[in-house]
Amino acid sequence: MARKYTVRTKTKSFFALDKWMTVLEMRAFGWRYKGQHTQAGGWDVTVNVDSGTATARRRFYTFLEFRRDKPYSRNFFFGLMEVLMSIMSWIRRFLIIPIWIGAIILIVAGIMGASGGDKIIGMDPCLFAGILTLLIAYLPSAIFCLLGWGFRKIFKVDEKHRQDLIENGYDPESGL
């Protein structure tokens, strides 16, 4: 019995400072990056009854689009790892603006030497804290990227998927 494959599309919101990590995470798990898209959302209307005026602004949502065949891998651990990566990615993207604002403030304060405290590893404590903040935000995602990519290579997930497509009558080069 032939297995049926479909193309699955996934969209992810992002911020400019974090787009690179989101693309890296998804590609590590076999998703193909299909671009950045902007979509009109809705309208924000403000009515001022006192002056008899109204203003309207259109909202736009920008997101990244990824595609991958479904099913891609039948390995339980690969799926579990991808779910954990998705959770970590969501948390990072949810907190990215406060993380970057805090890190920039700490780094600028550290460069200016505002703390005047003892040095940690030869640098100002604020500078160290700013760099550590970014490291804590991005290191788990980088580890998941390496695990996903390594898992795909060690267990030949891409080769097995390609072979399954051929065996079930699909053209693996047709593209997504």
N, C-alpha and C positions, 0 to 999 in steps of 0.2 A: 504494500500500500504506500503510495507516494505521500510524502510529508508536504503540507502546504506552508509556504513561506509568505509573509507579508512584510511590507516596509513600515516600520514604526517611526514616527516623528516625535521628537521631544523638544520642547522649548524651555529655555531658562532665562530668567531676568538677570541683569548684571549691572554693574557700575564700571565706569571707565578704568578705575585702578585695579579691577579684579577680573576683567575679561580674559586675560591671558591664562589665569589659573583655571577658570571655568572650562575653557576650551581644552586645556591640557588634561584636566580630569576626565572629561568626556571621551577624548581621543584615546586615553589610556585604557578605556574599557570598550573600545571597538566602535564608538560612535563616529560618524563622519560629519565634520563641520560643514554646514550648508549656508552659512552666512548670518548676517545681522539684519534684522527686520524691524521696521517701525510700523505700528498700527495705531490708528485713531481710536481712542477709548470712548470718551464721552465729553460732556460739557460741564464746566463749572460756571454757574450763573449766580451773580450777586445782585440783589435788588436793594436799592436804597430808597425806602419809602419817603423819607424826609425830603430828599432832593428830586425825587421822581425819576431817577436814572437807574439803569441796569448795565452790568458788564458781563460779557460771556467770554470764557477762555476754553479752548479745546484741549483736552488731555491726550497725550500720546504715550504709548508704551513701546519701549525698545527691548527686544529679546534676541537671544541667539537660538538658531535652529540646528538640530542634529538629527541624523537619520541612521538607522541600522535595521538589518533584517531581523525578523522575529520568527522563530526562535534563533538566537545567536549562539548561545552555549547552553548545554543541558547540565552543566556542572553546578552542583549545589553551592560549593564554596565560592565559585566565581560570582554567582548571583548574590550570595550573602555579602561578599566583599563590595559589590556594586551598591547594594542597599546601604551599607555602612558609609561608603563614600558619598552617596547622595545626602545622607543625614548630615555628615560633616560639612559638605558643600553648602547645604541650606543654612546651617548655623553661621558659617563664615560669611556668606553673602548677606544674611540678615544683619550681621553686626559690622559689616565692612566700613561703613561711614564712621561710626564712633571709633573703631580701631585705628583707621587712618588719621582721623583728627587728633586723637590722643597721641599717636606715634609721632606725628609731625610736631605737635607742641613740645613733646619731650625731647625730640631730636634738636629742635631749634634752641630750646633752653639749654640742652647739653652742649651744643656748639658755642653758645654764648657764655657758657660757664656760669649760669645763673645759680646753680645749686651750691657751688663753693665747697662742697663736701669732699670727703676722701675719694680717691680714684679707685675704680673697680676695673681690673684688668687693663690698667693704663688709660682709662677714659672716664669722663664725667659720669656720675650715677644717672643723670637724666638721659644722657645720650645712650648709655647702656640699656636703660629701661625702654626707651623708644625702639631701639633695635630688637630687644627681646620681645616687645609687644608684637612687632611684625613677624618675628620668627615663630612665636606661639600661634599666631593666626594662620600662617602658611605652611608650617612644617607638617602638621597632620595631613593636609591635603597633598603635599608633595610625597609623603610616605604612601598614601593610598594610590597615587599615580604610579609610583614605582612598583607597588605590589600588583596593581592591575596589569600594567605592561609586562612585568615579569611573569605573571601567571599565564598571560596569553602566549608568551614566547616559550616558556618551559613546557606547558601542556599542549602546545601547538593548536590553540583554539581557532585561530584564523584558518589554518590549513584544514582542520577537520570541518569547519563551517563551509569552506569552499568546496570540499569533497562532497559534503552532504547536499549542497546546492546542485552540483553536477549529477549526482546519483538520482536526484528527484526531478531532473529535467529543467533546471533553471540555469540561466546563463550568468555565471558569477561576474562577468565583465560588463553586464548591462548597466551597472551603476545604480545609484540610489537616486 
